[in-house]
Amino acid sequence: MTRFNRSNNLTGWIVFAIALITYTLTVERTASFWDCGEFIACAFKLQVPHPPGAPFFLLIGRIFSLLAFGDLSNVAYWINMVSVLSSAFTILFLFWTITLLARKLIAKSDADLTSGDIILLMGAGIVGSLAYTWSDSFWFSAVEAEVYGMSSFFTAIVIWAVFKWERVDDPAAENRWLIFIAYLVGLSIGVHLLNLVTIPALALVYYFKKFPKVSVFGGILAFAGGLVVLAIINSGIIPGLPSVAGKFEIFFVNSLGLPYKSGVIFFIIIFIGAIIWGIRYSHKKGNVLLNTSLLSLAFVLIGYASYLMVLVRAEYNPPINENNPNDVLSFVSYLKREQYGSRPLLYGPSFVSRPVSQKRGAPMYRKQDGKYAIYDYRPEYEYEPGSSMLLPRMYSTQSGHPQLYQQMTGLAEGQKPTMGANLSFMFSYQIGHMYWRYFLWNFVGRESDEEGAGNMLPWDAGKTYPAPIANNKAHDNYFMLPFILGLLGVVIVYFRQKRDLLVLGLLFVLTGVALVVYLNSPPTEPRERDYIYVGSFYIFCIWIGFGVISVADALGKFVKSATTRAGAATAVCLVVPLIMGVKGWDNHNRDNRFHSVDFAKNLLNSCAPNAILFTGGDNDTFPLWYVQEVEGFRTDVRVCNLSLLGTDWYIDQMKRKTYLSEALPISLDKNNYAFGKNDIVPFYEIPSVKGGINLKEYLGLVKQENKAIQVPLTSGDMTSILPSSVLFLPVNAEAIKKMNIIKSDLVPFVSDSISWTIGKGDLYKSDLIMLDIIATNDWVRPIYFSSTLGGSSYLNLKEYMQLEGYAYRLLPVKVPGASDGYVNTDVMYNNLMNKMFWRELDNPKTYYDNTYLGSPVATARIAFLRLTGQLIADGRKDEAKKAIERSLATMPDKSIPYDQFSANFIGPLFDLGETKKALEIAETMATRADEVLTWAKDNGTTKRRDTNVYLYIMQIIVQECREAKQEAIAKKYEAIFQKHLAAFNMYGGQ
């Protein structure tokens, strides 16, 4: 082993250790928000997560979960450690990739490298790999149980392996490297598909090695060949092979009358047999290229075989079994992510295009009487002529999206987007806001962790920021040093290794801007998406490493000793990643953060035993899945996700018992809610039932597919309608009174029926199933709605809902005017004061990002506010004081800054005689609001969302002080409010 190899190995492992220690110290101890709770639950019990799944990640996660040794509260930590270890190995292979490529810049053999050369190479590797270690986006994914840490590992090892293969001279050995790379690509499919986009660029490495006389045309052909390989894997293998197997299955079962799975088994035997025959044939004929290609294909398939876990586990129907891909036909739909729809790429409609007709697309099958029966066809829409366009970027018709397109591009309502507006949106929003902003976050600086936060440039260091931004832990300015060092690296590669610059440049584009174009983002996302583009940040960190060599060259004019020059360049450049690490530590350290799980437990503990709980999106549901599936917490509560309740497979699952929860009371049959059936139930008023319709009778008509409540569609099919805007439901009043579920003062208002106006809007399938559950349940099981749901999810039943914590309970008694439900103080006080978890929310050292400070904290503060207000109204001031004190102690300003909901505590504090505390909060919030609004005005940012929030806060403070007869204080804050309101209106604030 040469001196360089010893140094390279040792230094690489040291860098690995630094990364491992960093991520281990900052890893989250439990399940983070977003997909992490789902992935941990699915890894722990090998269940089926959302499409297209990540089976290899789950298998590794399951192995790591065993290290908890039965301590269920530690399972999440050990599955998070999968990302920690994967990310540390990513850094190791990044280091080796940088030193591998940097040797070509120095242009010496390993044996000829001097001490100065070795120091310089190690310095380049250290600086580049540590820059990625402490980069904002990669660090975020490295400390939670998401797939992106492991996905980055596969990207890193594949890139390293390709450049390692490039240095191998022995034909037999280099072919083994190619097969190894193919196996890694196959395994990566079971984690995430990001790895695949590197293939076209890496095909150029193959071309440059195999064809010494390169040309532009040859390079284009090599790149095109890489695109073909990408297409073969992404379309031909991943969904393609199961699709072909599905056709065999339908033929063997439907035409030949053989049992289920016979066609799949036959296809597998034939396909594997063909590959084996091809490998043996190519070996006998001495056809090396064919033999290597077939072996590579075989190893891709061996890696891809991790997806067998999805089929096997779906067959057992675990509690989390998204899409239920238990046969080859549903498995194809799962792989294609068909439940999420598609986005146009090269040609398609815009957001103003209107469909004019609907055709039957591909048939959809389900098992029936030993055959595969067609139960519907996928719809294919045709749009009005001339409404489609090339490269459609503004296509989404989801609620609010057309208005955002118009705001961003200046289009009038109903105006078709021009190509200029289309490209403007792509460059300004999709590439500028949704990629370039993220890139600058990592290598220039970040203003804060607020949603939509901008960048910090070097000259921003002298600016005065308001406290909420200046004190934000993600307020990081790198003075553009990583960016500059990366540009220096690009320059030196350009002059010394143009081929490598081309390869790395294509990798940078394919994992960055090209991915932006392919993903075609809508005008708003539920969260920041920077983690998608870490592949391009990875490449830039290679250039940051090369920047050390560029700096060493510049020092050559002043320092003659190569060893001294290399050491000085390394020392100077090492400042860059160190700045990133020091500044990024506090906003990436997730130690002592537990509220994602505590929030889920609090929501479940808001429910009575054996309850049905309707929830909304990912952050409402995935933490609940985690605490039930992993920690076994409150499994008597059936969590029913409204985002999934519009799918037939999920409704089927709700009709089965799970743990301590009995099946949900759903009366409709599979035929009533199968895919394509009653997806939308249009409102079409029938005069005879205009005054109202019995909900149970209506559901019976839907179940029977009665013509009395059906209308024809343009396709010729019939669909059920909502014939009245008013629904009523009979109630057994005497039985209800015996249940003791109604507040004593409301018992006299229990009647023989409830009646409400559901409205004249169309119903979705999820709404129909909710109504079915409500009617069929007949008040036997408690039914709750999470307080985090959107307004339409409550079906206009709020006046019949009782707030008991984080959830509203539906009850057969109406409180007129209770547009936001009414509070049961006894139940809610007991829940909030005795059953809730608040670990570390009062710890100012614990980092809470925008996700935690949003819905979870807002939900808690609103709950305490509602409880306090009702207790005061009921004359129970001692309990009200305890409740408000608990809220302020649990979520103090020092750790959870006061928000717009905190302003509403000022009034109750005055009412409780806590004038000093009320004025203290008012002063803190008013000072902060004044500072932010002044800064917004001075910097021309009055259209920021937070200006609206702070104006609202000022308005509430003035209002509460005035009502408390604090006239002098109210006058003071009124002046501040009016000053900013005038400025806000002058600048066109909204």
Buried (B, 14 or more C-beta within 10 A) or exposed (E): EEEBEEBBEEBBEBBBEBBBEBBBEBBBBBBBBBBBBBBBBBBBBBBBBBBBBBBBBBBBBBEBBEEBEEEBEBBBBBBBBBBBBBBBBBBBBBBBBBBBBBBBBBEBEBEEBBEBBBBBBBBBBBBBBBBBBBBBBBBBBBBBBBBBBBBBBBBBBBBBBBBBBBEBEEEEEBBBBBBBBBBBBBBBBBBBBBBBBBBBBBBBBBBBBEEEEBEEEBBEBBBEBBEBBBBBBBEBBBBBBBBBBBEBBBBBBBEEEBEBBBBBBBBBEEBEEEBEEBBEEBBEEEBEEBBBBBBBBBBBBEBBBBBEBBBEBBEEBBBBBBBBBBBBBBBBBBBBBBBEEEBBEEEBBBBBBEBEEBEEEEEBBBBEEEBBEEBBBBEEEEBEEEBBBEBBBBBBEEEEBBEBBBEBBEBEEEEBBEEEBBBBBBEBBBBEBBBBBBBBBBBBBBBBBBBBBBBBBBEBEEBEBBEBBEEBBBBBBBBBBBBBBBBBBBBBBEEBBEBBBBBBBBBBBBBBBBBBBEBBBBBEEEEBBBBBBBBBBBBBBBBBBBBBBBBBBEBEEEBEEBBEBBBBBBEBBBEBBBBBBEBBBBBBBBBEBBBBBBBBBBBBBBBBEBBBBBBBBBBBBBBBBBBBBBBEBBBBBBBBBBBBBBBBBBBBBBEEEBEBBBEBBBBBEEEBBBBBBBBEBEBBEEEEBEEBBBBBEBBBBBBEBEEEBBEEEEBEEEBBBBBBBBBBBBBBBEEBEEEEBBBEEBBEEBEEEBBBEBBEEEBBBBBBBBBBBBBBBBBEBBBBBBBBBEEEBBBBBBBBBBBBBBBBBBBBBBBEEBEBBBBBBBBBBEBBBEEBBBBBBBBEEBBBBBBBBBBBBBBBBBBBBBBBBBBBEBEBBEBBBBBBBBBBEBBBBEBBBBBBBBBBBBBBBBBBEBEEBBBBBBBBBBEBBBBBBBBBBEEEBBEBEBBBBBBEBBBBBBBBBBEBEBEEBBEBBBEBBEBBBEBBEEBEBE
